[in-house]
């Protein structure tokens, strides 16, 4: 089993997505299975994020290879994520979901906090 884990790691290192999913989707022993399932899901989610940032459009056949799903499962995933798919051309248009940005305090609020801290240190 160590050899199979090594193959997963090599595939990830070489950025060979089809091989990553191929090596992850095998029978694993009970202690290792949850870790490999987590690795599979995490790698797929990360790949989807990368595709959404890197591509304005991508062929469905390429996307299926990148995320390790068949076309039907990929189509379902596309619909769930709100991506558009032109069935005639076979092109998928990803939607990049941006992480919510941190809400920054206004400069005056920050200055007041610094002033309060300095006053605290002086007393």
Secondary structure, DSSP 8 states (H G I E B T S, - for coil): -HHHHHHHHHHHHTT-HHHHHHHHSS---HHHHHHHHHHHHHHHHHHHHHHHHH-S-EEHHHHHHHHT--HHHHHHHHHHHT-EEETTTTEEE-------------HHHHHHHHHHHHHHHH-
